Amino acid sequence: MRTYNYMPASGGKKADANRSGRMPGRKPKKNVRVIPLGGLDQIGMNMTLIECGNDILIIDCGQAFPDENLPGIDSIIPNFDYLRQNFDKVRGVVLTHGHEDHIGALPYLLREFRIPVYGTRLTLGLVRNKLEEFELKSAALYMVSPGDVVPIGEMKVEFIHTNHSIGDACALAITTEAGVLVHTGDFKVDYTPIHGDMIDLQRFAELGRKGVLALMSDSTNAERKGYTMSERTVGRTFTEIFPQAKGRILVATFASNVDRVQQIINAAAEYGRKVVCVGRSMVNVINTALELDYLEVPEGVLIDIADIRNCRDDELVIITTGSQGEPMAALSRMANGEHRMIEIEEGDTIIFSSRPVPGNEKMVSNVINALMARGAAVTYEDAHVSGHASQEELKLIYGLVKPRFMLPVHGEFRHLNAHKELVQSMKHPKEDAILMRNGMVLELNSREARQVGTVEVAPILVDGLGVGDVGNVVLRDRKNLSQDGLMVVSLAINRKTNQIVSGPEFLSRGFVYVKESDDLMRGCRDVVNHVIDMYHNLGINDFAGLRMEIRDELREYLWKEIKRNPMILPMLLEVE
């Protein structure tokens, strides 16, 4: 076991003799606070703070991905307001693994806070890729290995080897003045992992024997009975499908599922096929994994996409992004005939090697239908296993750790609640299994756990280069535009006489086709003229009020005539 001695160069004040809050001659209060900023009541955006005395430790910093209710949004990141308010206490970030829902928001955090980041080799390799995209070159990244112990402020963090759908995943044992907190990260118990050893169950048992204050455990599969199958079972599925395919084979999976990519490469090599990687994120992850020796690729198997023209269809395997039906991902563009290099043909075999994330089912279904319509054979049932523990594995970890308090994490409310009920079936006291919510400040000591407050956790929306500048009003307008369309009314009015100089002219987008709606447009023109005449007769010279009156009267007219409610945008040009 290796121990680091590190004092952050910046991001917090140097420790002083009284930073633990101890008062001379008085017994110290031994409390620790757990503050989830994301990852509860949702899938993704995992981020949890551990606060003890004058130290704050950050566990993961992930992003979530938008659904159809957030049109135009690229990603969703946690709210850092509490960290800004307590900047002097922030000591560092520890990462459990390299999936986007655990590291995706890290560049946004490191743009504001120069704090050390600790992670395993593959995890930091993926982090470096992200930081390069954001042109962040001075981040303090510190590589650790399972078994290492890192002092962070007055806490100590031990990294414990686990299994997940990506290599180098770790659980965390956090030693604080109040006791030991164990955070599993995303995990499952895989007795035959593709890369590295099986989960270090012995270390979990040792921690349990010494005493654990609280267990924060992955709840994603808490509703699933039994055990999660080994990643190797997917490899057997590939070796069954590959020899039967007569044409090209396309496999869609998460870019960061390096173990899955390894099995696709193994099957391709076994049946004499070349492998092409498609999709920017897929290429980046695979290049990183190759550089760090997390992928083993036989000589000549991996080829550039430009070389596919030199291969027969039955010699190719294409690994692609787009397993979640993302509109701009490579597979979606292929399904729509928009990919510049690959066109789906009859005879292609397409394998979805992932399950849809909740909320993405319809998008995935649309892509599958489009692929089948082009003549491809699509497999989407048997080529995936989860990277998360099912009930029997969750019970195993709980039984080894034997925590004083149980804190289910990572999942929607139904997953967290199922996990709570699971440990209660193992005689854990009901009041000591606590369902946290994002923003809850939970204070723990050896005697009790209680909520002592809340913090602001309204998520931040990222749209292009804009971070947090899209709010509810903009989203409402986007939804209205997408559902009801837009009508623009333009006219020029004499400022002094309130007389129309030109117009009104109407422009419609997503509402009606103006050239085929003469009667409706004639009625709209009458409404606008009526409002102008009314203002003129009353001698009102309020152009802001005039705009609102035109909008309201047109809205009422259109609803009466055709029961539609487009966004109406009056454009008034004032002339003299």
Solvent accessible surface area in square Angstrom, and as a share of the most:
residue,aa,sasa,rsa
1,M,157,0.70
2,R,123,0.45
3,T,75,0.43
4,Y,46,0.17
5,N,142,0.73
6,Y,54,0.20
7,M,105,0.47
8,P,21,0.13
9,A,96,0.74
10,S,42,0.27
11,G,6,0.06
12,G,24,0.23
13,K,138,0.59
14,K,167,0.71
15,A,38,0.29
16,D,94,0.49
17,A,116,0.90
18,N,82,0.42
19,R,13,0.05
20,S,24,0.16
21,G,54,0.52
22,R,126,0.46
23,M,103,0.46
24,P,127,0.80
25,G,96,0.93
26,R,169,0.62
27,K,171,0.73
28,P,42,0.27
29,K,174,0.74
30,K,102,0.43
31,N,40,0.21
32,V,0,0.00
33,R,83,0.30
34,V,0,0.00
35,I,0,0.00
36,P,1,0.01
37,L,0,0.00
38,G,3,0.03
39,G,0,0.00
40,L,3,0.01
41,D,53,0.27
42,Q,44,0.19
43,I,58,0.30
44,G,7,0.07
45,M,5,0.02
46,N,6,0.03
47,M,2,0.01
48,T,9,0.05
49,L,0,0.00
50,I,0,0.00
51,E,11,0.05
52,C,15,0.09
53,G,43,0.41
54,N,58,0.30
55,D,2,0.01
56,I,0,0.00
57,L,0,0.00
58,I,0,0.00
59,I,2,0.01
60,D,2,0.01
61,C,0,0.00
62,G,0,0.00
63,Q,16,0.07
64,A,8,0.06
65,F,124,0.52
66,P,32,0.20
67,D,60,0.31
68,E,138,0.62
69,N,82,0.42
70,L,35,0.17
71,P,35,0.22
72,G,53,0.51
73,I,10,0.05
74,D,81,0.42
75,S,8,0.05
76,I,20,0.10
77,I,3,0.02
78,P,0,0.00
79,N,8,0.04
80,F,6,0.02
81,D,46,0.24
82,Y,28,0.11
83,L,0,0.00
84,R,111,0.41
85,Q,135,0.60
86,N,31,0.16
87,F,80,0.34
88,D,62,0.32
89,K,55,0.23
90,V,1,0.00
91,R,14,0.05
92,G,0,0.00
93,V,0,0.00
94,V,0,0.00
95,L,2,0.01
96,T,2,0.01
97,H,0,0.00
98,G,3,0.03
99,H,25,0.11
100,E,63,0.28
101,D,35,0.18
102,H,0,0.00
103,I,2,0.01
104,G,2,0.02
105,A,0,0.00
106,L,1,0.01
107,P,0,0.00
108,Y,24,0.09
109,L,0,0.00
110,L,21,0.11
111,R,127,0.46
112,E,84,0.38
113,F,4,0.02
114,R,119,0.43
115,I,3,0.01
116,P,3,0.02
117,V,0,0.00
118,Y,1,0.01
119,G,0,0.00
120,T,4,0.02
121,R,93,0.34
122,L,1,0.00
123,T,1,0.01
124,L,1,0.00
125,G,7,0.07
126,L,8,0.04
127,V,1,0.01
128,R,109,0.40
129,N,35,0.18
130,K,27,0.11
131,L,6,0.03
132,E,123,0.55
133,E,90,0.40
134,F,60,0.25
135,E,137,0.61
136,L,41,0.20
137,K,190,0.80
138,S,82,0.53
139,A,32,0.25
140,A,18,0.14
141,L,36,0.18
142,Y,67,0.26
143,M,94,0.42
144,V,3,0.01
145,S,45,0.29
146,P,58,0.36
147,G,23,0.22
148,D,6,0.03
149,V,18,0.11
150,V,0,0.00
151,P,24,0.15
152,I,4,0.02
153,G,26,0.25
154,E,97,0.43
155,M,2,0.01
156,K,104,0.44
157,V,0,0.00
158,E,14,0.06
159,F,0,0.00
160,I,3,0.01
161,H,34,0.15
162,T,3,0.02
163,N,9,0.04
164,H,12,0.05
165,S,13,0.09
166,I,2,0.01
167,G,7,0.07
168,D,25,0.13
169,A,1,0.01
170,C,2,0.01
171,A,0,0.00
172,L,0,0.00
173,A,3,0.03
174,I,0,0.00
175,T,63,0.37
176,T,11,0.07
177,E,57,0.26
178,A,13,0.10
179,G,23,0.22
180,V,30,0.17
181,L,0,0.00
182,V,0,0.00
183,H,1,0.01
184,T,1,0.00
185,G,0,0.00
186,D,6,0.03
187,F,1,0.00
188,K,2,0.01
189,V,8,0.04
190,D,5,0.03
191,Y,128,0.49
192,T,68,0.39
193,P,20,0.13
194,I,34,0.17
195,H,69,0.31
196,G,51,0.49
197,D,108,0.56
198,M,69,0.31
199,I,3,0.02
200,D,55,0.29
201,L,35,0.18
202,Q,126,0.56
203,R,36,0.13
204,F,1,0.00
205,A,18,0.14
206,E,45,0.20
207,L,10,0.05
208,G,7,0.07
209,R,167,0.61
210,K,155,0.66
211,G,41,0.39
212,V,7,0.04
213,L,11,0.06
214,A,0,0.00
215,L,1,0.00
216,M,0,0.00
217,S,2,0.01
218,D,2,0.01
219,S,0,0.00
220,T,31,0.18
221,N,7,0.04
222,A,0,0.00
223,E,79,0.35
224,R,102,0.37
225,K,173,0.73
226,G,26,0.25
227,Y,141,0.53
228,T,16,0.09
229,M,114,0.51
230,S,24,0.16
231,E,6,0.03
232,R,106,0.39
233,T,27,0.16
234,V,1,0.01
235,G,13,0.13
236,R,142,0.52
237,T,20,0.11
238,F,0,0.00
239,T,45,0.26
240,E,109,0.49
241,I,31,0.16
242,F,2,0.01
243,P,65,0.41
244,Q,132,0.59
245,A,14,0.11
246,K,168,0.71
247,G,9,0.09
248,R,15,0.06
249,I,0,0.00
250,L,0,0.00
251,V,0,0.00
252,A,0,0.00
253,T,2,0.01
254,F,75,0.31
255,A,16,0.12
256,S,16,0.10
257,N,4,0.02
258,V,4,0.03
259,D,12,0.06
260,R,0,0.00
261,V,1,0.00
262,Q,18,0.08
263,Q,11,0.05
264,I,0,0.00
265,I,0,0.00
266,N,76,0.39
267,A,2,0.02
268,A,0,0.00
269,A,36,0.28
270,E,113,0.51
271,Y,82,0.31
272,G,59,0.57
273,R,12,0.04
274,K,76,0.32
275,V,0,0.00
276,V,0,0.00
277,C,20,0.12
278,V,6,0.04
279,G,16,0.15
280,R,168,0.61
281,S,52,0.33
282,M,0,0.00
283,V,57,0.32
284,N,47,0.24
285,V,17,0.09
286,I,4,0.02
287,N,70,0.36
288,T,10,0.06
289,A,0,0.00
290,L,57,0.29
291,E,139,0.62
292,L,35,0.18
293,D,109,0.57
294,Y,16,0.06
295,L,10,0.05
296,E,137,0.61
297,V,40,0.23
298,P,65,0.41
299,E,177,0.80
300,G,42,0.40
301,V,15,0.08
302,L,56,0.28
303,I,35,0.18
304,D,87,0.45
305,I,43,0.22
306,A,46,0.35
307,D,57,0.29
308,I,21,0.11
309,R,184,0.67
310,N,118,0.61
311,C,28,0.16
312,R,152,0.55
313,D,63,0.33
314,D,60,0.31
315,E,47,0.21
316,L,3,0.02
317,V,0,0.00
318,I,0,0.00
319,I,0,0.00
320,T,0,0.00
321,T,17,0.10
322,G,3,0.03
323,S,4,0.02
324,Q,7,0.03
325,G,4,0.04
326,E,70,0.31
327,P,92,0.58
328,M,150,0.67
329,A,16,0.12
330,A,1,0.01
331,L,0,0.00
332,S,3,0.02
333,R,68,0.25
334,M,0,0.00
335,A,4,0.03
336,N,82,0.42
337,G,42,0.41
338,E,116,0.52
339,H,25,0.11
340,R,212,0.77
341,M,58,0.26
342,I,3,0.02
343,E,110,0.49
344,I,7,0.04
345,E,81,0.36
346,E,149,0.67
347,G,42,0.41
348,D,2,0.01
349,T,17,0.10
350,I,0,0.00
351,I,0,0.00
352,F,3,0.01
353,S,0,0.00
354,S,7,0.05
355,R,103,0.38
356,P,52,0.33
357,V,48,0.28
358,P,62,0.39
359,G,43,0.42
360,N,23,0.12
361,E,93,0.42
362,K,142,0.60
363,M,60,0.27
364,V,9,0.05
365,S,45,0.29
366,N,75,0.39
367,V,12,0.07
368,I,17,0.09
369,N,88,0.45
370,A,29,0.22
371,L,0,0.00
372,M,88,0.39
373,A,91,0.70
374,R,87,0.32
375,G,32,0.31
376,A,8,0.06
377,A,62,0.48
378,V,19,0.11
379,T,39,0.23
380,Y,98,0.37
381,E,125,0.56
382,D,103,0.53
383,A,0,0.00
384,H,30,0.13
385,V,4,0.02
386,S,12,0.08
387,G,6,0.06
388,H,37,0.16
389,A,1,0.00
390,S,4,0.03
391,Q,34,0.15
392,E,56,0.25
393,E,1,0.00
394,L,2,0.01
395,K,58,0.25
396,L,59,0.29
397,I,1,0.00
398,Y,22,0.08
399,G,33,0.31
400,L,41,0.21
401,V,0,0.00
402,K,116,0.49
403,P,9,0.06
404,R,91,0.33
405,F,3,0.01
406,M,0,0.00
407,L,0,0.00
408,P,0,0.00
409,V,3,0.02
410,H,14,0.06
411,G,1,0.01
412,E,45,0.20
413,F,89,0.37
414,R,121,0.44
415,H,10,0.05
416,L,0,0.00
417,N,47,0.24
418,A,19,0.14
419,H,1,0.01
420,K,35,0.15
421,E,99,0.44
422,L,18,0.09
423,V,1,0.00
424,Q,55,0.25
425,S,78,0.50
426,M,62,0.28
427,K,180,0.76
428,H,10,0.05
429,P,62,0.39
430,K,136,0.58
431,E,131,0.59
432,D,18,0.09
433,A,3,0.02
434,I,28,0.14
435,L,35,0.17
436,M,0,0.00
437,R,114,0.42
438,N,39,0.20
439,G,2,0.02
440,M,24,0.11
441,V,8,0.05
442,L,3,0.02
443,E,18,0.08
444,L,0,0.00
445,N,12,0.06
446,S,71,0.46
447,R,177,0.64
448,E,80,0.36
449,A,27,0.21
450,R,123,0.45
451,Q,91,0.40
452,V,49,0.28
453,G,30,0.29
454,T,99,0.57
455,V,24,0.14
456,E,92,0.41
457,V,30,0.17
458,A,54,0.41
459,P,70,0.44
460,I,44,0.22
461,L,19,0.10
462,V,4,0.02
463,D,38,0.20
464,G,49,0.47
465,L,186,0.93
466,G,18,0.17
467,V,57,0.33
468,G,43,0.41
469,D,101,0.52
470,V,15,0.09
471,G,37,0.36
472,N,129,0.66
473,V,91,0.52
474,V,59,0.34
475,L,14,0.07
476,R,135,0.49
477,D,46,0.24
478,R,63,0.23
479,K,68,0.29
480,N,51,0.26
481,L,73,0.36
482,S,86,0.56
483,Q,133,0.59
484,D,48,0.25
485,G,3,0.03
486,L,35,0.17
487,M,0,0.00
488,V,24,0.14
489,V,0,0.00
490,S,43,0.28
491,L,8,0.04
492,A,9,0.07
493,I,1,0.00
494,N,32,0.16
495,R,102,0.37
496,K,161,0.68
497,T,64,0.37
498,N,14,0.07
499,Q,89,0.39
500,I,50,0.25
501,V,90,0.52
502,S,63,0.41
503,G,33,0.31
504,P,4,0.02
505,E,110,0.49
506,F,21,0.09
507,L,83,0.41
508,S,9,0.06
509,R,148,0.54
510,G,75,0.72
511,F,17,0.07
512,V,29,0.17
513,Y,133,0.51
514,V,42,0.24
515,K,159,0.67
516,E,136,0.61
517,S,22,0.14
518,D,88,0.46
519,D,107,0.56
520,L,21,0.11
521,M,7,0.03
522,R,131,0.48
523,G,14,0.13
524,C,0,0.00
525,R,88,0.32
526,D,87,0.45
527,V,24,0.14
528,V,0,0.00
529,N,51,0.26
530,H,113,0.50
531,V,1,0.00
532,I,5,0.03
533,D,78,0.41
534,M,65,0.29
535,Y,22,0.08
536,H,74,0.33
537,N,120,0.62
538,L,119,0.59
539,G,61,0.59
540,I,63,0.32
541,N,96,0.49
542,D,70,0.36
543,F,21,0.09
544,A,64,0.50
545,G,18,0.17
546,L,7,0.03
547,R,80,0.29
548,M,106,0.47
549,E,51,0.23
550,I,0,0.00
551,R,75,0.27
552,D,60,0.31
553,E,59,0.26
554,L,0,0.00
555,R,90,0.33
556,E,118,0.53
557,Y,43,0.16
558,L,0,0.00
559,W,132,0.46
560,K,151,0.64
561,E,90,0.40
562,I,59,0.30
563,K,126,0.53
564,R,114,0.42
565,N,69,0.36
566,P,3,0.02
567,M,47,0.21
568,I,6,0.03
569,L,83,0.41
570,P,15,0.10
571,M,99,0.44
572,L,17,0.09
573,L,115,0.57
574,E,53,0.24
575,V,44,0.25
576,E,147,0.66
